[in-house]
Amino acid sequence: MNILLVAVGGFFGSITRYYISLKTEKRLIGTWTANITGSILLGALMHFRLNEMLHEWIWLLIGVGFCGAYTTFSTFGNETINLILAKNYRTAFSYVISTLMTALLIVYLIMIIL
């Protein structure tokens, strides 16, 4: 049953991620948006899970399945490498720093606020 929950969550996460890529015309902002909003959702879910306020099946469905497919570290890495290969060093650096710092800061703030 756990595998099915993760699979269903992953199905919807990947569709949502694909929709964002279409709406942003496959630009960096799409990956950034997915990673940041996914971090917000995962941070909140993690808080509730660690405080035993979230059932395991919800964690598996949304935290592991949906967020796992929705956030896209592989796309983030690929886009960063493509920027470096195109010698867009400043954009690559800004992209990496803004993604990591924003995601970490948001998750930290969620853990404090909730």
N, C-alpha and C positions, 0 to 999 in steps of 0.2 A: 504494500500500500504506500509506503514512503517513497518508493521510486516513482509511482504514478503521480503523487503530489508534486514532486520536483519536476517531473516531465510536463505536467499541465501548467505549472507556474512558468517553466521555461518557454513553453509554447507561446503563452501570452506576453512574456517579457520580450521575446525575440520579435514578435509582431509589432509590439509597441515601439521597440528600438528601430525597426525598419520604417515604420510610419514617420518617426522623427527625422530619419535620414532623408525621406522623400520631401517632407515639409521644409527642411533646411537645405535642400538641393545638394545633399552629401557634402556639406561644408564642415569645417572644424567645429563650428558652433553646435552642430547636431550631436557630435560625440561628447563635447564638453557638457551640453545640457543633459544628456543621458547619464553621464558619470556623476554629475553634481546632484541631480534629482534622485538618482539611484542611491547615492551616498546618504542623502537626507532620509529617504525611506528606510534604508538598511540601518542607519544609526538609530532611528526611532524604534524599529523592530528589535534591534539588539538590546536597547535599553529595557523594553518591555519583557523580552525573553530572559535577560539576566535577573530581572526582578520578579520572575515567575508570574508575570501578568499576561503572558501570551502562550497559548497552547502550542504544542509541538507541531501539530499539523498545519497551523497557520505559518509558523516559522519555516517549515519545509516548503510549503506552497509559495509563499511570497518572498521570504528572506533568501532561501537557497535557490528556488526555481526561478521566480520572476526576476529578482534582482541580479541573480547570476547571469541570466541571459540578457537582461536589459542593459546593464553596465557593460562596457566594451573595452576592456584593457587591451585586447589584441588590436582593435581598430585604433585606439589611442597610440599604441606603439607604432603601428604601420604609418599613421599620419605624421607622427613625429619624425620617423626615419625619412619619409618622403620630403618633409620640409628641410631636413639636414642635407639630403642629397641634392635638393634644389638650391642649396646654399642660402636658405632663408633662416639663418641662425637665430636672429632676434625673435622671429615669430615662433620658432621651435622652442626656444628657451622660455618665452612668455607663456606658451601653450602648456608646457610641462609644469612650470611653477604655478600658474593660475589654477590648473586642474588639481594638482596635489594639495596646494595650500588651501584652496577653497573647500575641497572635499574634507580634508582633515579638520579644518576649523569648524565647519558645519557639524560634523559628527561630534566633535568635542562640545560645542555649544548645546547640541541636542542632549547629550549625556548630562550636562549641568542643569539645563532647564527642566527636563523631564525628571 
